[in-house]
Amino acid sequence: MTGTQEWRAAAKAHKRAMPMQRLVGNGMDPADAHELHRLADGGRPWDEAAEELGERNLARASAALAAGHTATAHGWYLFASACFRAGQVPLADAEPRKRKLYRRLIDAFGAAGALTEPAAEHLDLDTSAGIVSGWLLRPAGVTRPPVVVIVGGFDGWREEYHAGATYLLERGVAAFLADVPGQGESRLFHGSHMTLGVEKAFGAVATALRADGRLDDRVGIWGNSMGGYLAALAASAGQGYAACCINGGTVRPAEILDRYPRFIAKVRPLLGIDDPGQAHAAMERYRLTPERLARLRVPLLVLHGSPDRVFLAGNARALYDSAASPDKRWAEWPDGDHCLYNHSHEKHVIVADWFADRLRDSLAREGGR
């Protein structure tokens, strides 16, 4: 393969993994998303192009702050973080640039969070299953709001779900964006990997949030992609969650390897297992059996796209059907892509309203706490 063929193939692969709807739906400025794809098509390395766009947004944020435009600076910091986030995705953990870009995305996100009221808080929770690193976001003007833990999957990590968290904040519900063992900051900077028993990490998170006197003790969980599997795992383990939403999830995360065997490159660092065969065998042990799901009894919302080829709709439906929740809802989009990136606003309002109905509004009916 020639050099030209190589960068064209790389650009095609990156654009397939991070299409416009995913980039924009998860917080990137549409102009930056279009420019990133254009630069990649022109031969610019994906990570370099994304970093350049992020640096441009940081400069805009600094200029806005100097002019006293705090709200404008907040937006540019978030867009900068989104660019750095997109840039690090295709890089291997062993590449120093991955950690560099990831640190820059954390710093930019933190700079944005420092400009909100209340300010976003960075938390590291040491659990028996490994470190959980996250951002606590609280709604303005709400005393002791309930909170929803938001978690992603193989390579869609916490800051990517900030856009959805804002819908919760608008409805008076707090959000905890979490990197659990094997994901994001928890893996790259704390060396935590996912192991069987990862639900214990979610139990520790729920316990820590309930112990925070600024929050109500009702905690929900919202999992996206493989995070949907994790959310169901946590909710069925009796780990203190009052409601569970699964977006683009499955009963068996290893199913992605049936169709895309090269995806083992994402599985290996998640589990901390170098050998591909061993990593595949280990991933097969992560399953939600009907017996396990019979213990999932909290309110449940499951969303999926019919054409999803990452996790098949039938496997998400199996999760829904086996769950014992007396209050459960299934929503399927005939044209929905994986995690419904192409129905971002509709997805977010459905999820946020659902959590508000089951967490915040139930408190109001009881007179609060």
Buried (B, 14 or more C-beta within 10 A) or exposed (E): EEEEEEBBEBBEBBBEBBBBBBBBBBBBBEEBBBBBBEBBEEBBBBBEBBBBBBBBBBEBBBEBBEEEBEEBBBBBBBBBBBBBBBBBBBBEEEEEBBBBBBBBBBBBBBBBBEBBEBBBBBBEBEBEBBBBBBBBBBBEEBEBBBBBBBBBBBBBBBBBBBBBBBBBBBBBBBBBBBBBBBBBBBBBBBEBBBBEEBBBBBBBBBBBBBEBEBBBBBBBBBBBBBBBBBBBBBBBBEBBBBBBBBBBBBBBBBBBBEEEEEBBBBBBBBBBBEEBEEBBEBBEEBBBEEEBBEEBBBBBBBBBBEEBEBBBBEBBBBBBEBBBBEEBBBBBBEEBBBBBBBBBEBBBEBBBBBBBEBBBBBBEEEEEE
